[in-house]
Amino acid sequence: MNHRALLTILSLISTIQVVIQPSHAQETETEVEFEFSAKSYFTLYAPDRINQSSPTSLEFKAKRLNDMLNGIEFRQHLLSTITEAEKEILIKETKPHTTPIIPKLDNLVTYKSYVEQEENRRPIIQFIAYSNFGNKSCRIVVNKILSKFPAYIEVSRKQSPNKVLSALNEKLNDHLKEEKLFTEELEVFRRKHNIVSFEVEREFLVSSMKDITSSITSAKIDKLDIQTTLLQIFRAKQEGKNIIFIDRVANYRNVNKYRNQIDELKQTLEALEDRYLERHPRILSTKSKIQNLEHRLTSEVEAAIRSEEQKIVTINQKEKEYPTELALIHTKIQKLDLLEIDYTARQKELEIKTEIRSFIQNEILAEETRLLREVYDIVEPGPLLKL
């Protein structure tokens, strides 16, 4: 390849000129002095977040694309992608027209572009290439722009720092630290107050309160029953009646046993008195046994009465203690309620921080997704031209 031909190719690529008209403007008829032309386009799609974007914001994107497309960096990149076969085609078309004097750049290939706004708000950037040398030269360069520009946008995006993503990641790190700190503080709070479950602890305290209330009721019933028994004993003594037949006395320890033994010995004594004289040893022995058992029975009856009286004392003591126990449980429940309010507030604050962290993560994911899809969502090239 001769030096003049290579300069011609360099000139061909370096003279790409793009003009983006406002979206409301129509394509104006421009008289051109070029014999050949090739036409294609890029379609701009608004991403999900800006589906309702104004035409102005889309025009701004179109202008940004125009600046990139018209920049020297992209033209150099485009030049580097031209294959040997494509170079031969360019040389073949330009060679018959070249002279010893290199043509002016404007006489090689010139582009113009403009934006057409469709009804669905998708702007189309039309590109028209003009040349005096042949259609293939125009089509090769247009196809190169169509195939290489979207990838160039993606590479440029990845190489340039994303301030939004950086700020979101910084926020995420801060919230992760705060969330970890709050989680640790919440665990320390639980261990400090020995909290396993507020529900279980409250159920235990309520159950204890019910048990005490039930004990109070039972104590009142027992006290009334015992007082009734003591009243029966008092009246029986006044009336000279035997108190061993009162249920609580009769059922006390050995009262029934001694009474039955006494009854049996008395029957035996009657039989002996029918057979023997009053001073007979068997009669005297039986009487002695009867007296001994009657003494024991009297002691048992007195013990039964003392037992009932002691029960009254015990019940009275318990009745004094029950209110204190109830008040203690009530205090524990109040303390538990305050702890739960404090814990719930801390937990709610942690949940809020978790929600914020989750929101930031979703924002990062959305931003990353948007960036990954930006080339395809915003710029879609038209079909390649046939050479």
C-alpha positions as CSV (number, residue, x, y, z in Angstrom):
1,M,0.0,0.0,0.0
2,N,1.5,3.4,-1.1
3,H,1.9,6.3,1.3
4,R,-0.7,8.5,-0.6
5,A,-3.4,5.8,-0.4
6,L,-3.0,5.4,3.4
7,L,-3.2,9.2,3.8
8,T,-6.4,9.1,1.8
9,I,-7.9,6.5,4.1
10,L,-6.8,8.5,7.2
11,S,-8.4,11.5,5.7
12,L,-11.5,9.5,4.9
13,I,-12.0,8.5,8.6
14,S,-10.9,11.7,10.2
15,T,-13.5,13.8,8.4
16,I,-16.6,12.3,10.0
17,Q,-18.9,15.2,10.8
18,V,-22.1,14.8,12.8
19,V,-24.8,17.4,13.4
20,I,-27.7,16.6,15.7
21,Q,-30.7,18.8,15.2
22,P,-33.3,19.4,18.0
23,S,-35.9,16.7,18.2
24,H,-38.7,19.0,17.1
25,A,-36.9,20.0,14.0
26,Q,-37.6,18.3,10.8
27,E,-34.9,17.1,8.4
28,T,-34.0,20.0,6.1
29,E,-33.3,19.5,2.5
30,T,-29.6,20.2,2.0
31,E,-28.0,20.5,-1.4
32,V,-24.9,18.4,-1.5
33,E,-22.2,18.2,-4.1
34,F,-21.4,14.6,-3.6
35,E,-22.3,11.9,-6.0
36,F,-22.7,9.0,-3.6
37,S,-24.3,8.6,-0.2
38,A,-25.2,6.0,2.4
39,K,-27.7,6.2,5.2
40,S,-28.4,4.4,8.5
41,Y,-29.4,5.3,12.0
42,F,-29.2,4.8,15.8
43,T,-32.4,4.4,17.8
44,L,-32.4,5.9,21.3
45,Y,-34.5,4.1,24.0
46,A,-35.3,5.8,27.3
47,P,-34.3,3.5,30.3
48,D,-37.0,2.4,32.7
49,R,-36.4,5.2,35.1
50,I,-36.8,7.9,32.6
51,N,-39.7,6.5,30.5
52,Q,-41.4,9.8,31.2
53,S,-38.4,11.9,30.4
54,S,-39.0,15.1,28.5
55,P,-37.7,15.4,24.9
56,T,-35.1,17.8,26.2
57,S,-33.4,15.1,28.3
58,L,-33.4,12.7,25.3
59,E,-31.9,15.4,23.2
60,F,-29.2,15.9,25.7
61,K,-28.4,12.2,25.4
62,A,-28.4,12.5,21.7
63,K,-26.0,15.4,21.9
64,R,-23.7,13.5,24.3
65,L,-23.6,10.6,21.8
66,N,-22.9,13.1,19.1
67,D,-20.0,14.5,21.0
68,M,-18.6,11.0,21.5
69,L,-19.2,10.1,17.9
70,N,-17.5,13.2,16.7
71,G,-14.6,13.0,19.1
72,I,-11.1,12.3,17.8
73,E,-10.7,9.3,20.1
74,F,-13.5,7.4,18.5
75,R,-12.3,8.3,15.0
76,Q,-8.9,6.9,15.9
77,H,-10.6,3.8,17.3
78,L,-12.7,3.5,14.2
79,L,-9.6,3.7,12.0
80,S,-7.9,1.0,14.0
81,T,-10.8,-1.4,13.3
82,I,-10.7,-1.2,9.5
83,T,-9.5,-4.5,8.1
84,E,-7.1,-5.1,5.2
85,A,-10.0,-6.1,3.0
86,E,-11.9,-2.9,3.7
87,K,-8.8,-0.9,3.1
88,E,-8.5,-2.4,-0.3
89,I,-12.1,-1.4,-1.1
90,L,-11.5,2.1,0.0
91,I,-8.3,2.4,-2.0
92,K,-9.9,0.8,-5.0
93,E,-12.7,3.4,-5.0
94,T,-10.6,6.5,-4.2
95,K,-7.6,5.6,-6.4
96,P,-9.2,6.4,-9.7
97,H,-10.1,9.9,-8.4
98,T,-6.8,10.7,-6.7
99,T,-4.2,13.0,-8.2
100,P,-0.7,13.7,-7.2
101,I,-2.3,16.4,-5.0
102,I,-4.1,15.0,-2.0
103,P,-7.7,16.0,-2.1
104,K,-9.1,18.4,0.5
105,L,-10.7,16.6,3.5
106,D,-14.1,17.9,2.8
107,N,-14.1,16.4,-0.7
108,L,-13.6,12.8,0.7
109,V,-16.5,11.7,2.9
110,T,-18.9,14.0,4.8
111,Y,-21.6,13.1,7.3
112,K,-24.6,14.8,8.6
113,S,-27.1,13.6,11.2
114,Y,-30.3,14.7,12.7
115,V,-32.9,13.4,15.3
116,E,-36.3,12.3,14.3
117,Q,-38.8,11.9,17.2
118,E,-41.2,8.9,16.9
119,E,-44.6,8.7,18.5
120,N,-43.3,6.2,21.1
121,R,-40.7,8.8,22.2
122,R,-37.8,6.9,20.7
123,P,-35.5,9.3,19.0
124,I,-33.7,8.1,15.9
125,I,-30.4,9.7,14.9
126,Q,-30.1,9.5,11.2
127,F,-26.6,9.3,9.6
128,I,-26.0,10.1,6.0
129,A,-22.6,9.7,4.4
130,Y,-21.6,11.4,1.2
131,S,-18.7,10.7,-1.1
132,N,-17.6,11.5,-4.6
133,F,-15.8,8.2,-4.9
134,G,-18.4,5.4,-4.5
135,N,-21.1,3.9,-2.4
136,K,-18.9,1.2,-0.8
137,S,-16.7,3.8,0.9
138,C,-19.7,5.4,2.5
139,R,-21.2,2.1,3.5
140,I,-18.0,0.8,5.0
141,V,-17.6,3.8,7.3
142,V,-21.3,3.8,8.2
143,N,-21.2,0.1,9.0
144,K,-18.1,0.6,11.1
145,I,-19.9,3.3,13.1
146,L,-23.0,1.2,13.6
147,S,-21.0,-1.9,14.7
148,K,-18.3,-0.2,16.8
149,F,-19.9,2.8,18.4
150,P,-22.2,0.9,20.9
151,A,-19.2,-1.1,22.2
152,Y,-17.2,2.0,22.4
153,I,-19.8,3.6,24.6
154,E,-19.7,0.6,26.9
155,V,-16.0,0.6,27.2
156,S,-16.0,4.4,27.8
157,R,-18.6,4.0,30.5
158,K,-16.7,1.3,32.3
159,Q,-13.4,3.3,32.2
160,S,-15.0,6.4,33.5
161,P,-15.8,6.5,37.3
162,N,-19.5,6.4,38.1
163,K,-20.2,9.0,40.8
164,V,-23.7,7.7,41.6
165,L,-22.5,4.1,42.1
166,S,-19.5,5.2,44.2
167,A,-21.8,7.3,46.4
168,L,-24.2,4.4,46.8
169,N,-21.5,2.0,47.7
170,E,-20.1,4.4,50.2
171,K,-23.5,4.8,51.8
172,L,-23.9,1.0,51.8
173,N,-20.7,0.5,53.7
174,D,-21.7,3.1,56.3
175,H,-25.1,1.4,56.8
176,L,-23.6,-2.0,57.0
177,K,-21.3,-0.8,59.8
178,E,-24.2,0.8,61.6
179,E,-26.4,-2.3,61.1
180,K,-23.6,-4.5,62.5
181,L,-23.1,-2.2,65.5
182,F,-26.9,-2.2,66.3
183,T,-27.1,-5.9,66.0
184,E,-24.3,-6.4,68.4
185,E,-25.8,-3.8,70.8
186,L,-29.1,-5.6,70.6
187,E,-27.5,-8.9,71.5
188,V,-25.7,-7.3,74.5
189,F,-29.0,-5.9,75.6
190,R,-30.7,-9.3,75.5
191,R,-27.8,-11.0,77.4
192,K,-27.7,-8.2,80.0
193,H,-31.4,-8.6,80.8
194,N,-31.4,-12.3,80.3
195,I,-34.1,-12.1,77.6
196,V,-34.9,-15.3,75.8
197,S,-38.4,-14.4,74.7
198,F,-40.7,-11.6,76.0
199,E,-43.7,-13.8,75.2
200,V,-42.4,-16.8,77.2
201,E,-41.3,-14.6,80.2
202,R,-44.7,-12.8,80.2
203,E,-46.6,-16.0,80.0
204,F,-44.6,-17.3,83.0
205,L,-45.3,-14.2,85.1
206,V,-49.0,-14.2,84.2
207,S,-49.2,-17.9,85.1
208,S,-47.5,-17.2,88.4
209,M,-50.0,-14.4,89.1
210,K,-52.9,-16.8,88.3
211,D,-51.4,-19.3,90.7
212,I,-51.2,-16.8,93.5
213,T,-54.7,-15.6,92.8
214,S,-55.9,-19.2,92.9
215,S,-54.0,-19.8,96.1
216,I,-55.7,-16.7,97.7
217,T,-59.1,-18.1,96.7
218,S,-58.2,-21.6,98.0
219,A,-56.9,-20.1,101.3
220,K,-60.1,-18.2,101.9
221,I,-62.2,-21.3,101.3
222,D,-59.9,-23.4,103.6
223,K,-59.9,-20.7,106.2
224,L,-63.7,-20.6,106.2
225,D,-63.9,-24.4,106.5
226,I,-61.4,-24.4,109.4
227,Q,-63.2,-21.6,111.2
228,T,-66.4,-23.6,110.8
229,T,-64.7,-26.6,112.3
230,L,-63.3,-24.6,115.3
231,L,-66.8,-23.1,115.9
232,Q,-68.3,-26.7,115.9
233,I,-65.6,-27.7,118.4
234,F,-66.3,-24.7,120.6
235,R,-70.1,-25.3,120.7
236,A,-69.6,-29.1,121.2
237,K,-67.4,-28.4,124.3
238,Q,-70.0,-25.9,125.6
239,E,-72.8,-28.4,125.2
240,G,-70.7,-31.2,126.6
241,K,-70.7,-33.2,123.4
242,N,-67.9,-35.5,122.2
243,I,-65.9,-33.6,119.5
244,I,-64.2,-36.7,118.1
245,F,-67.1,-37.1,115.7
246,I,-66.4,-33.8,114.0
247,D,-64.9,-34.7,110.6
248,R,-61.6,-32.7,110.9
249,V,-61.0,-34.1,114.4
250,A,-62.0,-37.6,113.5
251,N,-59.8,-37.7,110.5
252,Y,-56.8,-36.3,112.3
253,R,-53.9,-38.8,112.6
254,N,-54.7,-41.6,115.1
255,V,-58.0,-40.3,116.5
256,N,-60.2,-43.0,114.7
257,K,-57.7,-45.7,115.5
258,Y,-57.7,-44.9,119.2
259,R,-61.5,-44.6,119.3
260,N,-62.0,-47.9,117.6
261,Q,-59.5,-49.6,119.9
262,I,-61.2,-48.1,123.0
263,D,-64.6,-49.3,121.7
264,E,-63.2,-52.8,121.3
265,L,-61.6,-52.8,124.7
266,K,-64.9,-51.6,126.3
267,Q,-66.8,-54.5,124.7
268,T,-64.1,-56.8,126.0
269,L,-64.4,-55.2,129.5
270,E,-68.2,-55.8,129.6
271,A,-67.7,-59.4,128.8
272,L,-65.0,-59.8,131.5
273,E,-67.2,-58.0,134.1
274,D,-69.9,-60.6,133.4
275,R,-67.4,-63.4,134.3
276,Y,-65.0,-62.0,136.8
277,L,-65.0,-59.9,139.9
278,E,-64.2,-56.2,139.8
279,R,-60.6,-56.7,141.0
280,H,-59.8,-59.5,138.6
281,P,-56.4,-58.9,136.9
282,R,-57.8,-59.1,133.4
283,I,-60.4,-56.5,134.2
284,L,-57.8,-54.3,135.8
285,S,-55.5,-54.8,132.8
286,T,-58.3,-53.9,130.3
287,K,-59.3,-50.8,132.2
288,S,-55.7,-49.7,132.3
289,K,-55.4,-50.1,128.5
290,I,-58.6,-48.2,128.1
291,Q,-57.4,-45.3,130.2
292,N,-54.1,-45.3,128.3
293,L,-55.8,-45.1,125.0
294,E,-58.3,-42.5,126.2
295,H,-55.3,-40.4,127.3
296,R,-53.7,-40.8,123.9
297,L,-57.1,-40.0,122.2
298,T,-57.4,-36.8,124.3
299,S,-53.9,-35.8,123.3
300,E,-54.7,-36.5,119.6
301,V,-57.9,-34.5,119.8
302,E,-56.1,-31.5,121.4
303,A,-53.4,-31.9,118.7
304,A,-56.1,-31.8,116.1
305,I,-57.5,-28.6,117.5
306,R,-54.1,-27.0,117.7
307,S,-53.5,-28.1,114.1
308,E,-56.6,-26.4,112.9
309,E,-55.7,-23.3,114.8
310,Q,-52.2,-23.4,113.4
311,K,-53.7,-23.7,109.9
312,I,-55.6,-20.4,110.5
313,V,-52.3,-18.8,111.6
314,T,-50.5,-20.1,108.5
315,I,-53.3,-18.9,106.2
316,N,-53.4,-15.5,107.8
317,Q,-49.6,-15.2,107.3
318,K,-50.0,-16.3,103.7
319,E,-52.8,-13.8,103.1
320,K,-50.4,-11.1,104.2
321,E,-47.7,-12.4,101.9
322,Y,-49.9,-12.8,98.8
323,P,-50.3,-9.1,98.1
324,T,-46.5,-8.6,98.3
325,E,-46.0,-11.5,95.9
326,L,-48.6,-10.2,93.5
327,A,-47.0,-6.7,93.7
328,L,-43.6,-8.2,93.0
329,I,-44.9,-10.0,89.9
330,H,-46.8,-6.9,88.8
331,T,-43.5,-5.0,89.1
332,K,-41.7,-7.6,87.1
333,I,-44.4,-7.4,84.4
334,Q,-44.1,-3.6,84.3
335,K,-40.3,-3.9,84.0
336,L,-40.7,-6.5,81.3
337,D,-43.1,-4.2,79.4
338,L,-40.5,-1.3,79.7
339,L,-37.7,-3.6,78.5
340,E,-39.9,-4.8,75.6
341,I,-40.6,-1.2,74.6
342,D,-36.9,-0.3,74.8
343,Y,-36.0,-3.5,72.9
344,T,-38.7,-3.0,70.3
345,A,-37.6,0.5,69.7
346,R,-34.0,-0.7,69.2
347,Q,-35.2,-3.5,67.1
348,K,-37.3,-1.1,65.0
349,E,-34.4,1.1,64.5
350,L,-32.4,-1.9,63.4
351,E,-35.2,-2.8,61.0
352,I,-35.2,0.7,59.6
353,K,-31.5,0.5,59.0
354,T,-31.9,-2.9,57.4
355,E,-34.6,-1.5,55.2
356,I,-32.4,1.4,54.2
357,R,-29.5,-0.9,53.6
358,S,-31.7,-3.1,51.5
359,F,-33.0,-0.1,49.6
360,I,-29.4,1.1,48.9
361,Q,-28.5,-2.5,47.7
362,N,-31.5,-2.4,45.4
363,E,-30.5,1.0,44.2
364,I,-27.0,-0.3,43.5
365,L,-28.4,-3.3,41.7
366,A,-30.7,-1.1,39.7
367,E,-27.8,1.3,38.8
368,E,-25.5,-1.6,37.9
369,T,-28.3,-3.1,35.8
370,R,-29.0,0.2,34.2
371,L,-25.3,0.7,33.4
372,L,-25.0,-2.9,32.1
373,R,-28.1,-2.3,29.9
374,E,-27.3,1.3,28.9
375,V,-25.8,0.5,25.5
376,Y,-28.8,-1.7,24.6
377,D,-31.5,0.4,26.3
378,I,-30.3,3.7,25.0
379,V,-28.5,3.0,21.7
380,E,-29.7,0.4,19.2
381,P,-27.9,0.5,15.8
382,G,-29.9,0.1,12.6
383,P,-29.2,-2.7,10.2
384,L,-25.8,-2.9,8.6
385,L,-25.7,-1.8,5.0
386,K,-24.9,-4.3,2.2
387,L,-21.6,-3.5,0.5
